Amino acid sequence: MLARTDADGDMKANRSGLSALGASPRAVVRIDQHIRYVPRGLEHHSPALTTMAANVTAGTASPIAIALGSMHGDGYVREAAVDAILREPDPLLVPFLVLRTADWVKGVRDRARAGLVLLLADDPATYLPAVLDAVPLVADRLRGGFVHDQIVATLLSATAPMRSKLPQAGGPAGRRLVIDVGLARGWWTTDQLVQTALHDPDVRSRSRAAEAAVKDAVWTRRRATVDRLAGVRHPEVRAVAVTGLVRLGHHTAVLRFLDDPAPLIRAIARDAARQTGTDALHHYRDALTTDTFTPGTIAGLAETGTPIDADLLRPLLHHNLPRTRTAAVRGFAALDPSRVRELISMLDDPSPAVIREATLALRPIASSLPPDLGWTLLTDSKRAERRRAGYRLLSLGDAYRQLRASLIAAVDTDARLARRAAADATSIVRDATGTTWRRRPRPHLQVSPDQLTELHQLANTAAAALTDETAQQLHHWLDSHDPGSPHPIIAPDA
């Protein structure tokens, strides 16, 4: 795609394609690895790459050609691409310059490093955000520490207005670095940290900012700041803020978090309840009997209750809200595993989330469920979530059930289920026909002639979903199998 865009000669499309590539560090790394790979027996790269490399060395390359030329297997081409980037610096090409600062050829590496230092020194406001976005490119590389050091040096010499804009721009890795350096140097005010904790899309950045903001608020006894953070939707921020309320000594104020959706916050609230003499279990039981409950209340009861409390959840299995039914199924199974068979009826629930939770609860007793339950679910033509539930229950059966289920589901109309089933069928076939040095024991597959015939038919139907090699191995194994003499086969991981 990039080669076609470069060949079209449309500079606007050229820059647009380059921007899309540079916005994904993972894609840049993958392409960097791919371009240098030449299959054994081939002497040349692709014609498109050869043309672009020639343009780079001739000094007539477009931005895309320069970017791809900087990844070429020939060090001279990479060095020419670095020179082209530095002749006409462009923030779109900075990620590719950063990649070459960790190059294995000293000449290329030194040229890229010197150029990057000059760019950051001459115009940090323009190039520092681009370098921050490129941090993941070299984070795990042998010589990747250079970029980190240059970013820190540039940040330390940057003006306050420029630094204040950086935590709101760039990718997660770059923002984390800016926040960490700023916290170490004391750059951020409490208001700035609160804004980062409230709005940053990266969970680690939110957590770091919230920790620093709450720490400052606790030291200065500013409860309003802690209350503001305690009311946000991000659980990692709420957990820090609730801990701050405890450290401020406001244990009573923490009790309102006994029903929080997050397990960690409920645990903090229960600890505060113990210090105030409040019985958290009584709170949960009372809330469920007075209809002043949330899914967090049900989860809290499951964490602190006894088997007799499962009766409080039985009416909620038919609640009108799916999220309440989901929490009730999970809590019922946790409180009294001995009665989990009662959840079989929940496999008919209208909500996919409820069916998924009921399946998780029933999996430990899959071997004792009615024999036809899994097959009935797997052949439901109307609801994919029921077919997924049936497959998950059948995947815990013997080898025959697993193989039959995987071949049936491999051609399912639900793409996710079909991919998983095809992968499981491939695993079964490879382990059944593989060598004897495998570490795991091979369970036996015992089938009757009718079952073997059915497996042959299912294998023919599922052949399109399997690779040619897997389909051939499966047919060969089934053809050579004697039903009277068990043939070993490995079960896929549950």
N, C-alpha and C positions, 0 to 999 in steps of 0.2 A: 504494500500500500504506500509506504514512504517512497519507494523507488518510482512508482507511477506518478505520485504527486510531484516529485523532483523532475521527472521527464516532461511533465505538462508545462513547466516554466511559469506557472502562476505563482507570483511571489506571495500574494495574500494567502493562498491555500498552503504554500510552502511554510509560512510562518505559523499558520493555524495548526498544521500537522505537527510541527516541531513543538508548539506549545502543549498540545495534547500528550505528546510523548514525554516531555520534561515534567509534566504534572504527576507522572506515575513513576516514582523511583524504582519500584519493583520491575516495571516494564523496561526501564533503561538498563538495569542490571542484567535482565534476561537477554536483551538484544546484544548487549556488550559481550556476553558469553557466546551467543549464537553466531555472531558475525565472524568470530575467529575460528569457528569450528569448520574444518574441511574434512569430509568423510574420507576414509582410507581408500586410496586408489585414484582420487581426483587431485589434479595438480593446480586447479585454479578455483577462485571464488566464483560466485554468480556473475554473469555479464553485467548486470545492473550495478553491483558493488564495484566491479572493476572499472566501469565508466566513471562512477562517482569518485573513486580513488584517484583516477587520472586527472579529473577536474580539480581535486584538492591540490595535488602536487603542481598543477599548472596555474593555480591561483584564480580559477574561474568558477569555483564551486558555489552552489547555493547553500543557504543555511542547513537544509536537511543533509546535503552531501557532506558538509563540514562536520555535522554531528555524527553521522555514520562513519565518516573517514577517521574521526578521532577514536573509533573502536576497532579499526582495521588491524589485522594480524601483523602487518608490516610496520615496524617502528618508524621508518622514514615517513610513511603516510600519516601516522598518528602525530608525529612531530610537525609535519606540514599543517595538519588540521589545527593543532594548538596555536601555531603561528597565525593562522587565518583568524582564529577566534580573537586573539589579542590585537590584531591589526584593526579590526572593527568590532570592539566589544559590544556584546548584546546580552542582556539578562537571560534571554531564551537559551543561549549557548553556555551559560555559566555552569549548569549541572554537568555538562560533558567535559568542561575544563576541570571541575572538581574531581571527576572520575579519574582523570589523568594525573592528578597529584599523587595518586597511589600506584602509578604505572610501574611495571617491573623493569623498564629500561631507564637507566639513570638520566640520560639526556632528555628524554620526554618528560620524566618526572620533574627534573629541576626546572625546565622551561615552564611547565604548567604552574609549579609552585611560585616561581618568581612573578609570573604574570598575575596570579591570584592575589598575591600580597600587594602588588601595585594597584590593582582594581579596588581592593578594600581600603587601601590608604587614600586613593584619590577621590573616590565617590562611594563611601560606605552606604549612604542612604539608598542608592540605586542597586548596588550589588550584594549587600549583606542579606536582604530577604531572600534573594535567589540562592545564595550559598547555604542559608539555613534550610531551605527546602531540599537541598542536595545532601544533607547530612547522612541520611540512610544509605546513600550510595557507597560510602567508604567507611561506615561505622564498624563493620566487621572485618575490614581488610588489614593486612599486615602493616601497611604504611599509612593507615587512615588517620592516625592521630594528628597529623599536620593540620588538617582542616579544622579540627576541634580547637587546636591551640590558636589558630589564626582568628577564628570566630570569637574566642574569649578575649584575645588581644584587641580586636576591633570593638567589641562591646565595652571594654574598659575605657577606651578612648572616645567613645561615641557621646554625643550630646544627649541631655536628658529628654528633649522632645522626640528625638529619633528612637531612643530606647523604649519610650512609653508606647510607641506604635507597634513594636515588634511582637509582643505577646498575642496580639489580635490578628497577626498575619502569618502566612506560611504553614508548613506542615506540622504534624504533632511533634516529631523529633526536634525540629528547630525551636518550637515554642517551649518545649521542656527545657532545653539548654538555656534559653533566655531567662526563663523563670528561675531556674536553679542558680544561675550566675547572679541574677538580681536579688534573690533572697540572701545569698552569701554576702553581697555588698550592701544590702539594705536600701535598694533603690525603690522598692514598691511601697506605696502607702497602703493603709488598711483598706481604703475605698477601692484602690486598684486591684488588690487581692480579692476583695469581695466580688467585683465585677468579673474577674477571671473565674472564680469559683462558680458563679452563676451562669456564665455564658460560654465558657470555652468548650469546644466539642470533644476534647481529649480528656478521658477519665483521669489519667495520671496528673495532668496539669490542674484539673479541678481539685484533686485531692491535695496536691502540694500547696496550692493557693489557699484552700480552706484551712489546712492545718496552720499555716502561718497567720492567717487572719484571726482564727479563733484563739491562737496562742497570745497574740497581741491584745485581743479583746478581754481575755481572762486576766492578763496582767494589769490592764487598765480598768477593769471592772465595768466594761461596757456591755451590758446584757443585750441591748437592742441589736447590736451586730450579730451576736450569737443567735438570737431569736430569728433574725432575718434568714440566716443560713440554715437554721433548723426547719424552716418551712419550705425549702426548695424540693424539687422533684428528684434530684440526684441522690441516691442512697448513700454514696460515699461521702458526700458533703454533709448530709443530715447526720450521719454517724459521728463525724468529727464535731459538729455543733452540739449534738446531744451530750457527748463526752464533755464539752466545754461547760454546759449547764451543770453537769454533775460537779465539775471542779469549782464552779462558782458557788456551789452549795445549794442550788435550787433543785433539790431532789423531787419536791412535789410537782414542779413544772415538768419534770421528765416523765411523770406517770402517764401523760397523754400519749406517749409513744409506745405504750404496752401493746397497742393494736397496729403498729406500723407494719407496712408490707415487707420490710427488710428484716431478715432473721437477726443480724448483728444488732440492729437498733432495738429490737424487742428484748434481746438479752441484756443490753445496757439498761433499758427501762426496768426490767425485772430486778436487776441488781439495786437500782435506786429504790424500787418498791420495798425490797427487804430492809434497806436502811431506814425507811420511814414506817416500817411495821405493816405495810400493805400486803395483803395476800393476793398475789397475781393470779393464782388458779381460781380463787373465788371471783375475781374480777372477770375472768373469761367465762366462767360458768354463768354468772349473773347476766353478763351481756348477751349470751346466747338465749337465755330464757326471757329476756325483755326486748328482743329484736333490735337492740342497739349494737349491732356487730358489723364487722367488715371481714373480708377474707383474711386480714391480719389477725383478727380475733380467733378465727378458726385455727389458723396456723399456731398461734400462741397456746391454745388449748391442747393441740396435738403435741406440742413441745413439753408441756408441764402436766398434762392430765394422766389419768389412769384408764384401764380398759372400760370401766363402767361409764366413762365420759363419752364413749362412742355412741351411746344411745342419744346423746344430745345432738349428734350430727346426723343421725338417720333421717329426720324430717328434712334436713337441708339438702339431701341428695335429690330432692324434687323441687328445689327452689326455682323461682322464675328467672334468676340471673345465672348465666353460664359460669361466670367467674366464681360465684358462691358455690355452685355445684362442684366445680373443679377443686376448690379448696376443701370442700366437705369430703370428696372421694379421697383426697390425699390424707386428710386428717383421720378419717375413719380407718384407713389401712394402717396408719402409723399407731393409732391408739390400741387397736385390737386386731393383730394379724390373723388370729384364729378364725375370724368371721369375714375374711376378705372375699370368700365365695359369694357373699351377698351382693358384691359389686358386679357380678356377671351381667345383671340387667342394665347396668350403666353403659354397656357396649352398644346399646341402641339409642343412646342419648343424641339429641339433635346437634350438640356442640362437638366439633372435632377435639377441642381441648379436653373435654370431659372424657371422651373415648380414649384419648392418649393417656390420661392420668389413670383411668381404670385399667388399661393394658399394663402399665407399669406396676400397678398394685397386684395384678393377677399373674404376672410372669413368674414369681417365685413358686407358685403352685400350678404351673402350666401342665405338669405331668398328671395331675389329679383332676383336671377339668374334663368336661364331657368330650369324648373323642372327636365328635363331629363339629365342635364349636369353632375351632380354627379354620376348618375347611369351609364352613358356612360363611364365615366372615370373609375369607379370601376370595370367595366367588360372588360376593355381593356386587352386582353390576351397576348399582346406583351411587354408592358412596365410597370414595377412595380412602377416607379415613378408616372405615371399617375393614377394607382390604389390608391396609397397613397394619391395623391391630391384629388381624388374623395371621399375617405373615410374621409379626414379632412373636406371637405365641407359638407358632409352628417351628420357628427357628431354634427353639429350645428342645425339640423332640429328638427322636433317633435319626440316624443318617438317612434313612429312606424318606421320612417326613420332610427333612430339610431339603433333600435333593428335589423331591416332587414339588414342594412349595416354591422353591427358587425357580424351577423351570416354568411353573405356571405363572408366577409373578414377573418373570423376565420379559414378558410381552404385554404387561399391563399398560393401560392407557395413561396411568399416572407415571410421569417420567421419573420422579424421584424413587418411587417403589421399584420401577423396572430397572433402574441403574443399580440399586442395591441388590436386587435379586440376581441380576446378571453377574455382579461381582462375587456374590456368594456361590453361585453355580460354578464359576470359574475356579474359585478356591477349592471347592469340593473335588472337581475333576483333576486339578493339578496335584492335589494331595493324594488322590486315589491312584494316579498313574505315575507319580514321581518316584524318586529313588528311595532307598531304605535308610539314608543317613539323617532323616528328619528327627528332631528332638521329641516331638509330641507323639504319643501312642495313637495308633490308628484303630478307631472303633470298627466294628463289623457291620456290613450292610447285608441284611437277609431279606430277600424278596421272593415272592411266588412267581410262577411263570406269567400269570396275568399282570402282576405288578411290573414285571420286567418289560412286558409288551407295552404297557402304558407309559413307562419311562422312555421307551424308544419313540413312541408317538409324541410325547412332550418334548423330547430332544429335537425331533424334526421341526416342531412348531417354534421352538425357541432358538433354532440355529441362527436366525437373522440377528438376534440380540447378542450372540456370542461371537468371538473371533473364530476364524476358520480353524485355527489350530485347536482351540478348546472344543469346538464341535466335533472335530475328527477324533480327539482323544476320548471324548464322551462316548461316541458311537463305538470306538474300538473297545473301550472298557466294557460297555454293556454287551457287545457281541461276544466277548470272551468270558462273560460272567456265567458261572454255573449256579443257579439258584440253590442247589443243594449244598454247596460249599461256600460258606461266607467269604466274601472278598473284602479286604480291609479298605476302609475309606475314612478320611478325616472330616470331622464336622467343622463348619466355619465358626468363627468366634461369635458368641452371643452378642 
